[in-house]
Amino acid sequence: MKYNYLEAVKEDLRAFVADHDYYLLGLDRETTEEWLGEDAGNSDAVTGNASGSYTFNRWTAKEYVIDNLDLLFEAFDCFGDERIGELFKSQDWETMDVIIRFYLLGQAIYEVCNELEEHGYFDAQEEETAEDAAAAAGH
């Protein structure tokens, strides 16, 4: 069965949001997306970008990458990265795995934030902000 990077990144983002809910409370969607792009993007638990490895296993990373060479090539084209030959030559599967995860991060954030919005997450934030503003104004 082909490894589904997008679903894996989305699952990790959902867990990241749940683990950091205390920080995200009160943030609007745009700020949440920006924060996730920075913090989740630099998290080993989501992209592996912090250490350079998500799987911490060269062979697992190789399996994931080989199943998704199309995504790897898209990522290199998108980022304008010319190291693809070097990475294959050195068999740096973990770096290639991280590149794919980072490439899909924006789409995953968008889709997870859509899920949050569908469940009223941002509506609740806007209501709290409006109530806070009214309370601060003495109403």
N, C-alpha and C positions, 0 to 999 in steps of 0.2 A: 504494500500500500504506500502510495506516494505521501511523503511528509508534507503537511499543509502549513507552511510558514505563517501565512496571514492569520489562520485560526490560532496557531500557537502564540503569536505575538499578542493577539487580542485577549486570549486567555490569561496571559501573563500581565497584561495591562489591567484587566479586571481585578486580578489579585493585588496589583500594585495600588490601584484606587482604593480597594478595601483596606489595605494596610496603612494607607495615608489619608483616610477619610477625615481624620481630625484636622489635617492641614487644608484639605480641599473644601471643607464646609464654608459656605459664604462666598465662594468664588463663582464668577459667572463662567459661561462656557468658553469664551475666548481666553480668559486667564487660565482656566483649567487646561485647555489644549496647549497653551504655551508652557505651562508648568510641566505637564506630562512630557512634552517634547524635550525639555531640558533634563528633568530629573529621571524620568523613566528611560529616556534615551541614553543616559549615562549609568544605567543600572545593569549589573550583571544578570539580575533576575528577569529582565525584559529583553535587552539586546546583547549583553555581554561586552558592551563598549567600554566599561570601566577597566576591566582586566585584559580585554582582548579575547575572551572566550565566554560563550554562553553555556556550552555543554561541558566544558572542562574534560572533554574526551575527544581526542583527535579522530577516532574511528566513527564515533556517533556523528560528529560534525561532517565527516566525509560522506556518510550515508545520506544525510539531509541535503548536502550541497549537490551531490551527484543526481539525486532525484529531482533537483530544481535548477538545473543549469540555465534554463531560460530566464529565471529570476536573477541569477547571478549576472548574466550578460546584460539584462535590463539595468541592474543596479550600476554596473560599471559604466554603461552608456550614460545613465542619468548623472552620475557623479563626475563623469569625465576622468575616471581613474584609469591610469594606464598600467597598473601593476599586475594585471591579470596573469600575464605570462610568468612573471616572477613568482606569484603565489602558487600557480600550478606546478611550476618547476620545483619549488621548495615544499610542495604539498602542505601548504599552510591552510588546511581545511577550516580550522577554527576562525581564522581571520575572514575567510570567505563567508562562513556562516554568519558572523557578526555583520558583515557588509549587507547581506540579504535582509537580516532582521532590521537593521537600521534603515534600509531602503523602504521597507514596508511600514515602518513606524508611523509615519504621517497618516497613511490610510487607516491603519489600525486605531490610531487615536480618534480620527474622525468617526469611525464606525462605533467605537466604544462610547464616545460622547453622544452619538445618536441614541444608543441604547439607554444611556443615563437620562437623556432628555425625554425619551419615550416613557420612562418610569417616573417622570416629574422631578428629577433631581435638581435641575436648574430652576424650575418653577418655585420649588421650596426655598431655594437660595434667594430668588428675587423677592418672594414674599417676606422673608426675614429681613432683607435689606430695607424694604419699604416700611416694615413695622419699626425697625431700628431708627430709620430717618424720622418717622412720625413721633416716636418716643423722644428722640433728641430735640425735636422741635416743640415738645411739650403738648402734643395732641393726644 
